[in-house]
């Protein structure tokens, strides 16, 4: 898998959290990780639950711990690292949307407690 270009992240960064949550939920549900639904509220809830379930898996990885302990660095590198890790389980598109959401929350906040 190749590293996404910065402009790909910019496209998703331009979208609201609600849009990303709904789109990511639809992508995850469509990839067989859930049951189909066209309800954006249900898609958002599914995404939030999925992110919460991925939190421990991501935040206990050495590369994520290191990024979370340091001051925010190069956003593209941080998001690309998250995409690489998340793409092990989901499509690259879903991984990019999730990485943008996690980046907005901040790794330190997202990984608090791990």
HULINGI-V973990 format. One record per helix or strand of 3 or more residues. SS is the DSSP state (H for helix, E for strand). FROM is the first residue (numbers start at 0). LEN is the number of residues. Records with the same first field share a line. If there is no record, write none. Layout:
SS: FROM-LEN, FROM-LEN
//
This chain:
H: 5-8, 16-17, 39-20, 61-8, 74-12, 91-14, 106-4
//
